[in-house]
């Protein structure tokens, strides 16, 4: 049986610069929603000359509000974990106002196969204008004033997703790969369930004692939490496989069967998650479909 996931659904308030630790402060952007919770968590690392992680969607006045909260402090660097539009567009406005360089994830990752471009929901979520000044990869270090940020490649939620370790505080900025308030969406072609699971296994073996996520409050027992996520996804995969073997042939029917009582506005996200699992199961040879897996495909046991 999967370990229970110890969710923390405390609700960080937008628009306030809140100290979290000696090196970390949080400014939640005012973009609440079913996929962003109370808003995107923008993190300020350091004091005086600071690094800003994930400045948000670029709403009118957003970058100015971050700078007003910082007062006389100087933004020297901007870091982006991944190119979803609730995280990366604000980096360009903040750069324009401060002259700080943008480091972190690659430009929006090219789709993996013929399913690319089919799903307007995915297209709308992608920031295709992101162009970092410095592309970071596994183990690359960004030096700050009294701290270092170390890149940790975690593809899955998106294929260009990076987390950033803060060794001085045994902390990890986990972006949308691991969040305390909810499980993450993994949606092909932008995301991959196989890559997501491998990245979870990678994080499970890391030494950090707290994760600072892209939405919601901290993950305060990260190894236990990640074990819970892995168990949850494996149980979901087992349920999908059993349903297909029992004759459930398509994603809408699987969502209705497996997500009892799900709010209608979340059914699209659930369909994408099932799609990601089916893609992985097809690649393992456990399920078959005609042609590449798609959202509107029909599936059967191999």
Protein Blocks (a to p, Z undefined) as FASTA:
>chain_A
ZZdddddfbdcdehiacdfbfkbccddddddcfklonopcdddedehiacdehebjopgh
klmmmmmmnomaccfbdcdfbfcfklmmmmmmmmmmnopacedjddddddfbfkgokamk
lmmmpcfkbccfbdcdehiacddehiacdddddehjbmkbccdddfknopacekjmbcfk
bccddddfkbcfklmmmmmmmmmmpmbfbdcdfedcddfblmlmmmmmmmmmmmmmmmmm
mmmmnopabfklmmmmmmghiafklmmmmmmmmmmmmmmmmmnopaccehjddfkbccdd
ZZ
